[in-house]
Amino acid sequence: MSYKEMLLKNKKPMEIYFFIDPFCSECWSVSPILKRLQMEYGDYFSLKYILSGKLSSLNKRNSPCKKRWKHHNGKLISKNRKSTEEFEDPPHLAAISIKAAELQGRRAGIKFIQRLQEMLFIENQDISDINILQKCAKHIGLDLEEFIRDVYSESASRAFQCDLKISSEMEVDEMPSMVFFNENIEDEGIKITGLYNYEVYVQILTEMFHDYPKPAEKLPLELFLAQSPINTAHDLAIIYDLPVQQIEKFMKKLQLQQKAEKVHTCHGTFWKYNFTGI
């Protein structure tokens, strides 16, 4: 079955396994890449987050992220976020809570991870606190009673252990990593480790299709901000392939209209979109 036929049947021809330690700043830096991929090529793939095996040592002070990045026909994107060494590594509960959120749907799990990272890196929240985890769940619209029940359930624990097993079986020992699978189960996946320019990920997608995948049109920037309100200018520049200066100019215009505000944190400066009238 061709990918066009699969699209017509609402079955996506590719799955991307995204291996991360969600509490590591380097993994968080992949966010704009994923958002752009989903915006332009989301019709062609589904995304599955796999929590890294490095999370088995959550209570150690050493950062679980290695800083050795490999190249895959592309330049590394410059980091614009500081490391998380000033944070205590979050305990097991924070990782289990992610799997509990996923029990309410894959999309809910992704939204939970993204919001949890914002609370850690931008708002300096203690995500080892069950009350903070509940706030995160409430913010993205999860069923709170179900979420709390699942946090302490056997199902969430087994799902977490399953992620660790997948990481081990695929020999993923460096974060972030992605493995691309196409619809042919006999084909091996393509694994890429590290952080690269957006074009590298598109190149991999292209190599795995018989025909060139056509990118969808991007959402108008303000509509995107209404859906994903907290970003750096650098992130938005990656997502929209625009100069940072042009993004800053647009955001300052929204700031004058009282639709956005600039937020300064120990991890950098972010723009927060506040307008809800769209």
CORMO-V25810 format. One record per residue. RES is the residue in three letters. SS is DSSP state (H for helix, E for strand, L for the rest). PSI is psi in whole degrees, 0 to 359 (999 if undefined). NEAR is the number of other C-alpha atoms within 8 Angstrom. Layout:
<<RES	SS	PSI	NEAR> <RES	SS	PSI	NEAR>>
This chain:
<<MET	L	128	4> <SER	L	163	5> <TYR	H	331	10> <LYS	H	319	6> <GLU	H	323	8> <MET	H	322	12> <LEU	H	319	12> <LEU	H	331	7> <LYS	L	11	6> <ASN	L	30	6> <LYS	L	119	7> <LYS	L	136	12> <PRO	L	357	11> <MET	E	149	11> <GLU	E	136	12> <ILE	E	122	12> <TYR	E	120	11> <PHE	E	108	12> <PHE	E	120	14> <ILE	E	156	12> <ASP	L	105	14> <PRO	L	351	10> <PHE	L	15	11> <CYS	L	132	12> <SER	H	327	12> <GLU	H	322	13> <CYS	H	323	13> <TRP	H	329	10> <SER	L	347	9> <VAL	L	345	10> <SER	H	310	8> <PRO	H	328	11> <ILE	H	312	10> <LEU	H	319	8> <LYS	H	320	9> <ARG	H	319	11> <LEU	H	316	10> <GLN	H	325	9> <MET	H	319	11> <GLU	H	326	10> <TYR	H	17	12> <GLY	L	340	9> <ASP	L	344	7> <TYR	L	346	11> <PHE	E	156	11> <SER	E	152	9> <LEU	E	129	8> <LYS	E	120	9> <TYR	E	132	9> <ILE	E	120	12> <LEU	E	135	14> <SER	L	150	14> <GLY	H	339	11> <LYS	H	342	10> <LEU	H	351	11> <SER	H	346	6> <SER	H	41	7> <LEU	L	330	11> <ASN	L	4	9> <LYS	L	151	7> <ARG	L	330	7> <ASN	L	139	5> <SER	L	133	10> <PRO	L	351	10> <CYS	L	131	10> <LYS	L	154	7> <LYS	L	13	4> <ARG	L	112	5> <TRP	L	134	7> <LYS	L	163	6> <HIS	L	148	9> <HIS	L	75	8> <ASN	L	34	5> <GLY	L	158	9> <LYS	L	149	8> <LEU	L	145	8> <ILE	L	135	7> <SER	L	139	4> <LYS	L	141	7> <ASN	L	18	6> <ARG	L	148	9> <LYS	L	165	8> <SER	L	171	8> <THR	L	21	10> <GLU	L	336	8> <GLU	L	351	5> <PHE	L	147	5> <GLU	L	136	7> <ASP	L	129	10> <PRO	L	146	11> <PRO	L	179	9> <HIS	H	327	10> <LEU	H	321	10> <ALA	H	320	11> <ALA	H	317	11> <ILE	H	325	12> <SER	H	329	13> <ILE	H	317	11> <LYS	H	327	14> <ALA	H	319	14> <ALA	H	321	14> <GLU	H	337	12> <LEU	L	345	10> <GLN	L	14	9> <GLY	L	146	8> <ARG	H	319	9> <ARG	H	321	7> <ALA	H	321	12> <GLY	H	319	15> <ILE	H	315	10> <LYS	H	323	9> <PHE	H	314	13> <ILE	H	313	10> <GLN	H	317	8> <ARG	H	322	10> <LEU	H	321	11> <GLN	H	321	12> <GLU	H	318	9> <MET	H	326	11> <LEU	H	307	12> <PHE	H	331	11> <ILE	L	315	10> <GLU	L	357	8> <ASN	L	39	7> <GLN	L	153	8> <ASP	L	95	7> <ILE	L	7	12> <SER	L	353	10> <ASP	L	125	7> <ILE	H	331	8> <ASN	H	322	6> <ILE	H	321	11> <LEU	H	322	13> <GLN	H	320	10> <LYS	H	320	8> <CYS	H	315	11> <ALA	H	318	14> <LYS	H	321	10> <HIS	H	323	7> <ILE	L	4	10> <GLY	L	26	6> <LEU	L	158	11> <ASP	L	110	8> <LEU	H	317	9> <GLU	H	316	6> <GLU	H	320	7> <PHE	H	310	13> <ILE	H	319	9> <ARG	H	319	8> <ASP	H	329	13> <VAL	H	322	12> <TYR	L	18	8> <SER	L	164	8> <GLU	H	328	7> <SER	H	313	8> <ALA	H	320	15> <SER	H	317	11> <ARG	H	321	8> <ALA	H	320	9> <PHE	H	315	12> <GLN	H	327	8> <CYS	H	319	8> <ASP	H	315	12> <LEU	H	322	12> <LYS	H	317	9> <ILE	H	316	9> <SER	H	318	15> <SER	H	315	10> <GLU	H	325	7> <MET	L	4	6> <GLU	L	44	6> <VAL	L	113	11> <ASP	L	13	9> <GLU	L	135	9> <MET	L	146	15> <PRO	L	154	14> <SER	E	150	13> <MET	E	144	11> <VAL	E	126	11> <PHE	E	126	12> <PHE	E	139	13> <ASN	E	187	11> <GLU	L	346	6> <ASN	L	106	6> <ILE	L	345	7> <GLU	L	343	4> <ASP	L	142	7> <GLU	L	152	6> <GLY	L	160	8> <ILE	E	120	8> <LYS	E	134	8> <ILE	E	130	8> <THR	E	132	11> <GLY	L	195	12> <LEU	L	124	10> <TYR	L	172	12> <ASN	L	153	10> <TYR	H	322	8> <GLU	H	333	7> <VAL	H	318	11> <TYR	H	322	9> <VAL	H	322	9> <GLN	H	319	8> <ILE	H	317	9> <LEU	H	316	10> <THR	H	318	11> <GLU	H	333	7> <MET	L	358	7> <PHE	L	151	9> <HIS	L	330	6> <ASP	L	155	5> <TYR	L	123	6> <PRO	L	134	9> <LYS	L	123	5> <PRO	L	142	6> <ALA	L	160	7> <GLU	L	143	6> <LYS	L	150	7> <LEU	L	148	7> <PRO	L	141	6> <LEU	H	317	7> <GLU	H	328	6> <LEU	H	321	9> <PHE	H	318	10> <LEU	H	326	10> <ALA	H	331	12> <GLN	H	329	6> <SER	L	82	7> <PRO	L	343	11> <ILE	E	118	9> <ASN	E	158	10> <THR	L	159	9> <ALA	H	325	11> <HIS	H	317	8> <ASP	H	314	9> <LEU	H	327	14> <ALA	H	322	12> <ILE	H	313	12> <ILE	H	321	10> <TYR	H	3	9> <ASP	L	50	7> <LEU	L	157	9> <PRO	L	145	7> <VAL	H	322	10> <GLN	H	323	6> <GLN	H	322	8> <ILE	H	315	12> <GLU	H	319	9> <LYS	H	317	8> <PHE	H	317	8> <MET	H	324	10> <LYS	H	327	9> <LYS	H	317	8> <LEU	H	326	10> <GLN	H	319	11> <LEU	H	330	7> <GLN	L	6	7> <GLN	L	32	9> <LYS	L	348	10> <ALA	E	157	14> <GLU	E	155	10> <LYS	E	131	9> <VAL	E	123	8> <HIS	E	127	7> <THR	E	172	9> <CYS	L	349	5> <HIS	L	11	8> <GLY	E	187	9> <THR	E	133	9> <PHE	E	154	12> <TRP	E	133	14> <LYS	E	120	11> <TYR	E	127	11> <ASN	L	348	10> <PHE	L	134	9> <THR	L	17	5> <GLY	L	0	3> <ILE	L	999	5>>
